[in-house]
Amino acid sequence: MSRPILKVENVDQRFAGLHALKHVSFELIEGEILGIIGPNGAGKSTLFNAIVGTVPPVSGAIRFKDRDIVGMPTHRIAALGIAKTSQTVQVFDEMTALDNVAVAALLSSKSVAAARAAARQELEFWGLEGHADTLAQDLPLAQRSLLELARAMMLRPQVLLVDEVMAGLNEVEVDDILERLMRVNRERGVTLMVIEHNMRALMKISSRILALDYGAVLTLGKPEEVSRHKQVIEAYLGVE
């Protein structure tokens, strides 16, 4: 039976007068894909930032393999095995695709040559081998999104937090990323948490879905259960 790899326990986050996360608790099961949904301002990205230590929570515990990581520097959390993409694509525009990925590979490689070799392999996995020498600023949005995923995977994470990486993409591009994320999960054993507003996409890949609204957990369950949940429907569609 699969065990929890990450436990979020009664986590609170506040920014001035805004209560951004309210006693959030859930477990991430090793090997699953957990979808995260909620309207804008629900606390989804705030939750990711709390997990990776970018903005630690004001209270509560976050346990990665039974080790409380609250208060740890971001680079130490990454070294333990948790990586995150940005809510808006952030790549090094004036570097090539290869060097964007090699930068992350340097953390675990013994030389620049080894980092570049690992980066080439990673680019191939994401279908970017033909763009290795292209400047990141010259890539279209879909390829930039793939590039950010490739760079995150060079950190060799056990848990990857994917924050709206499919935003602005067409249906064909979304399906391509979905297939590659499922391969990351299936073939490389990476546990995923995915924030996404495209419900079709999230329903397709998620083992379970966590719904947030106003910083609080509405429900957590199988996709078909969550899609029928009264409070989830109200949060997205509103109530007359």
C-alpha positions as CSV (number, residue, x, y, z in Angstrom):
1,M,0.0,0.0,0.0
2,S,1.3,3.5,-0.9
3,R,2.3,5.7,1.9
4,P,2.2,9.5,2.3
5,I,5.3,11.2,1.0
6,L,4.2,14.7,2.0
7,K,1.9,15.8,4.9
8,V,0.5,19.3,5.2
9,E,-0.8,19.8,8.8
10,N,-3.0,22.7,9.8
11,V,-1.0,25.2,7.7
12,D,-1.9,28.9,8.0
13,Q,-0.6,31.8,5.9
14,R,-1.3,35.5,6.4
15,F,-0.3,38.6,4.4
16,A,-1.2,41.7,6.4
17,G,-5.0,41.5,6.7
18,L,-5.4,38.6,4.3
19,H,-5.8,35.1,5.6
20,A,-4.4,33.3,2.6
21,L,-4.4,29.7,3.9
22,K,-6.7,28.6,6.7
23,H,-5.8,25.4,8.6
24,V,-5.0,23.5,5.4
25,S,-4.4,19.8,6.0
26,F,-4.0,16.9,3.6
27,E,-1.6,14.0,2.6
28,L,0.1,13.5,-0.7
29,I,0.4,9.8,-1.5
30,E,3.7,8.6,-3.0
31,G,3.3,7.9,-6.7
32,E,0.0,9.8,-7.3
33,I,-0.9,12.8,-9.3
34,L,-2.9,15.2,-7.1
35,G,-4.7,18.0,-8.9
36,I,-5.3,21.3,-7.1
37,I,-8.3,23.4,-8.1
38,G,-9.9,26.6,-6.9
39,P,-10.9,30.0,-8.2
40,N,-8.4,32.9,-8.5
41,G,-7.3,33.9,-5.0
42,A,-8.1,30.5,-3.5
43,G,-4.6,30.0,-2.1
44,K,-3.3,27.4,-4.6
45,S,0.1,29.1,-5.4
46,T,0.4,30.3,-1.8
47,L,0.2,26.6,-0.8
48,F,3.0,25.7,-3.2
49,N,5.2,28.6,-2.0
50,A,4.7,27.4,1.6
51,I,5.7,23.9,0.7
52,V,9.0,24.9,-1.0
53,G,9.8,27.5,1.5
54,T,9.6,30.6,-0.7
55,V,7.1,32.1,1.8
56,P,7.0,29.8,4.8
57,P,3.6,29.5,6.6
58,V,3.0,31.3,9.9
59,S,1.9,28.2,11.6
60,G,1.4,24.5,11.0
61,A,3.7,21.7,9.8
62,I,4.8,20.4,6.4
63,R,6.4,17.0,6.6
64,F,8.4,15.5,3.7
65,K,9.0,11.8,4.4
66,D,8.2,12.5,8.1
67,R,10.7,15.4,8.3
68,D,9.3,18.9,9.1
69,I,10.6,21.2,6.4
70,V,9.0,24.5,7.6
71,G,11.7,27.1,8.1
72,M,14.2,25.3,5.9
73,P,15.9,27.3,3.1
74,T,14.4,26.8,-0.3
75,H,17.6,25.2,-1.7
76,R,17.7,22.6,1.1
77,I,14.1,21.7,0.4
78,A,15.0,21.3,-3.3
79,A,18.0,19.2,-2.4
80,L,15.7,16.9,-0.3
81,G,13.6,16.2,-3.4
82,I,10.9,18.8,-3.9
83,A,10.9,21.0,-7.0
84,K,8.4,23.6,-8.3
85,T,7.7,25.4,-11.6
86,S,6.7,29.1,-11.6
87,Q,3.1,30.3,-12.0
88,T,4.2,32.3,-15.0
89,V,7.0,30.7,-17.1
90,Q,10.4,31.9,-16.0
91,V,13.4,30.9,-18.1
92,F,16.7,32.6,-18.7
93,D,15.7,34.4,-22.0
94,E,19.2,35.2,-23.2
95,M,20.5,31.6,-22.7
96,T,20.0,28.7,-25.0
97,A,17.5,26.0,-24.1
98,L,20.4,23.6,-23.4
99,D,22.1,26.0,-21.0
100,N,18.8,26.7,-19.2
101,V,18.6,23.1,-18.3
102,A,22.3,22.6,-17.8
103,V,22.3,25.3,-15.1
104,A,20.0,23.0,-13.0
105,A,22.0,19.9,-13.9
106,L,25.2,21.5,-12.5
107,L,23.8,21.0,-9.0
108,S,24.3,17.2,-9.3
109,S,26.9,16.9,-12.1
110,K,30.7,16.7,-11.6
111,S,31.5,18.9,-14.6
112,V,30.0,21.3,-17.1
113,A,30.3,18.7,-19.8
114,A,28.4,16.2,-17.7
115,A,25.7,18.8,-17.0
116,R,25.3,19.5,-20.6
117,A,25.1,15.8,-21.5
118,A,22.4,15.3,-18.9
119,A,20.6,18.4,-20.1
120,R,20.5,17.1,-23.7
121,Q,18.9,13.9,-22.5
122,E,16.3,15.9,-20.5
123,L,15.5,18.0,-23.5
124,E,14.9,14.9,-25.6
125,F,12.4,13.6,-23.0
126,W,10.4,16.9,-23.4
127,G,10.6,16.9,-27.2
128,L,13.0,19.9,-27.2
129,E,16.1,18.3,-28.6
130,G,15.7,20.3,-31.9
131,H,15.7,23.5,-29.9
132,A,18.8,22.9,-27.8
133,D,20.7,25.8,-29.4
134,T,17.7,28.2,-29.6
135,L,17.6,31.2,-27.2
136,A,14.8,30.7,-24.7
137,Q,13.4,34.1,-25.7
138,D,12.9,32.9,-29.2
139,L,10.8,29.8,-28.2
140,P,7.0,29.9,-28.4
141,L,5.1,29.7,-25.2
142,A,4.5,25.9,-25.4
143,Q,8.2,25.2,-25.7
144,R,9.0,27.6,-22.9
145,S,6.6,25.8,-20.7
146,L,8.3,22.5,-21.6
147,L,11.7,24.0,-21.0
148,E,10.7,25.1,-17.4
149,L,9.5,21.5,-16.7
150,A,12.8,20.1,-18.1
151,R,14.8,22.4,-15.9
152,A,12.8,21.5,-12.8
153,M,13.3,17.8,-13.5
154,M,17.1,18.3,-13.6
155,L,16.8,18.8,-9.9
156,R,15.9,15.1,-9.7
157,P,12.8,15.7,-7.6
158,Q,10.7,13.0,-5.9
159,V,7.8,15.5,-5.7
160,L,7.2,18.0,-8.5
161,L,4.8,20.9,-8.0
162,V,3.4,22.1,-11.3
163,D,1.8,25.6,-11.2
164,E,-0.4,26.3,-14.2
165,V,2.2,25.3,-16.7
166,M,-0.5,24.8,-19.3
167,A,-2.0,28.3,-19.1
168,G,-2.4,30.0,-22.5
169,L,-1.8,26.8,-24.5
170,N,-4.1,25.3,-27.2
171,E,-5.7,21.9,-26.8
172,V,-3.0,20.0,-28.8
173,E,-0.2,21.6,-26.7
174,V,-2.1,20.8,-23.5
175,D,-2.5,17.2,-24.5
176,D,1.3,17.0,-25.3
177,I,2.2,18.3,-21.8
178,L,-0.4,16.0,-20.1
179,E,1.2,13.0,-21.8
180,R,4.7,14.0,-20.8
181,L,3.6,14.6,-17.2
182,M,2.0,11.2,-17.0
183,R,5.2,9.7,-18.3
184,V,7.2,11.6,-15.6
185,N,4.8,10.0,-13.0
186,R,4.7,6.6,-14.6
187,E,8.2,6.0,-15.9
188,R,10.3,8.1,-13.6
189,G,8.3,7.6,-10.4
190,V,7.8,11.3,-9.6
191,T,4.8,12.2,-7.4
192,L,3.0,15.3,-8.8
193,M,0.9,18.1,-7.5
194,V,-0.6,20.0,-10.4
195,I,-2.5,23.4,-10.2
196,E,-4.6,23.9,-13.3
197,H,-7.7,25.8,-14.3
198,N,-8.3,23.5,-17.3
199,M,-10.6,21.0,-15.7
200,R,-10.6,18.6,-18.7
201,A,-6.8,18.4,-18.4
202,L,-6.8,17.9,-14.6
203,M,-9.6,15.3,-14.6
204,K,-7.6,13.3,-17.2
205,I,-4.4,13.0,-15.3
206,S,-5.3,13.3,-11.6
207,S,-5.6,10.3,-9.1
208,R,-7.3,12.7,-6.7
209,I,-8.3,16.4,-6.7
210,L,-7.9,18.9,-3.8
211,A,-10.3,21.8,-4.0
212,L,-9.5,25.1,-2.2
213,D,-11.6,28.3,-1.8
214,Y,-10.7,31.4,0.3
215,G,-7.6,29.6,1.6
216,A,-9.5,26.6,3.0
217,V,-10.0,23.0,1.9
218,L,-13.4,22.4,0.4
219,T,-13.0,18.7,-0.4
220,L,-10.4,16.1,-1.4
221,G,-11.4,13.0,-3.4
222,K,-11.5,11.3,-6.7
223,P,-12.1,13.6,-9.8
224,E,-15.6,12.4,-10.4
225,E,-16.6,13.0,-6.8
226,V,-15.0,16.4,-6.6
227,S,-16.7,17.5,-9.9
228,R,-20.1,16.8,-8.4
229,H,-19.4,18.4,-5.0
230,K,-21.9,21.2,-4.3
231,Q,-19.4,23.6,-2.7
232,V,-17.0,23.2,-5.6
233,I,-19.7,23.9,-8.2
234,E,-20.7,27.0,-6.1
235,A,-17.1,28.2,-5.8
236,Y,-16.6,28.1,-9.6
237,L,-20.0,29.1,-10.8
238,G,-21.4,31.3,-8.0
239,V,-24.8,31.1,-6.4
240,E,-27.8,33.3,-7.3
